[in-house]
Amino acid sequence: MTELTTTQARQFILAKQGLLGKYRFTGKMGAYDYVQQAGCIQYDPVDVCGKNAELTLQSRVKGFQKTMLEELLYKDRLLVDYADKELSIWPVKDWPYFSAYRERSRIHGAGFPGLAELEREALSYIRSNGPVSSDTLPIDGEIFWHSSMHWSGNWHKKSKAARSVLEQLYTDGTLVIHHKNGSRKFYDLSEHHLDPSLLSADSPCEDEETLLCWRVLRRIGAVGLLWNKNSTAFLGIDLNAQQRRAAFSALEESGAILPVRVEGFKTLFYYRTEDDPLMQDVIAGRIDRKPRLEFLAPLDPMLWDKAMIAALWDFRYSWEIYTPADKREYGYYTLPILWGDRFIGRIETVADRKSNTLRVKNIWYEPGVRLTKSIQNSMDRALVRFSKFNGCSTVEGLK
């Protein structure tokens, strides 16, 4: 069995993520290539210094601009907004794999009295008038409904009828998001934007166990290296401990994943067999290890298993956006700072778009980090890049 030092395990994950050495991903198609590799990236509408999906891509894709993601989603239709690891963005080619999810949504929706009639009204209006949001769809009132995007919840919650019917049709796969105006979603018919062969395709997985294996394999590839433990990396997959162990066993038996032992850990780690050439390059010291300084997204795929990050890097990160202000250790929207193969701290910035200024509210460096000239120069360059990414022309505050 392959054995790694902790440093090699870190370097493998970072090299796989495209966060170590020269940029592996460039431009719009580089952004698409990364999403393909990750399987999905999480979407969150909060925009303090970029939305989560945009932040994920800016740290890996040379020359990334926010318009590139919009084009991939709503012009090129190579990506789609849909559930996966909660609200996510993923390659539209994976649409058939989620057919069972959409079928469960349709069954779920059938249980709400009056919803079917509202769906007919909504679809008729969209066919005649084009894309709509919940504010422009002329359906008034409230109904008892809740989304199947999250399977737990109150079955008797009242919600706005227009919003409810659009979200139900979207979860069913009948509608897709046509575009977004800020956080407001506009919906249109899936048949207007997705290839008919995708819409009619059956799931490539013959049963639920095969689908679970596909999704677990996808998440292992998203992080790069994962252990067979309860993990937030598997969020969004209906997976108990027995099913997870069975999936890992089946994947190893089929040759899809390989085990590796990391010094100091009793638990084995696993990586995708297709990544073995990269693993061998890491072990042989053949990878580019030139340090780069990057700011990571709060819900970055590399951070999906925070317990594993804490174990491998001794770095403990918590997104404090929902933590009361008086209980926050750091800030409302702090981003981890990666330099080379180390986490050296976290940063809180705000993009003031009225004055085109990126304001650095605070930087917290990890204990023992020495601010060398190399790190400071890297920080200065990273802040210039980050300000341009946010449409800002100047940087103010701590550097």
PyMOL commands that set and color helices and strands:
alter all, ss='L'
color gray80, all
select helices_A, chain A and resi 6-17+27-38+52-58+66-74+92-109+115-129+161-172+190-192+196-200+208-223+232-234+241-254+273-284+301-303+306-313+325-327+373-389
alter helices_A, ss='H'
color red, helices_A
select strands_A, chain A and resi 2-4+25-26+41-42+61-62+79-83+87-91+142-144+158-160+175-181+184-189+226-227+257-262+269-272+293-295+334-339+342-352+357-365+394-397
alter strands_A, ss='S'
color yellow, strands_A
deselect
rebuild
show_as cartoon
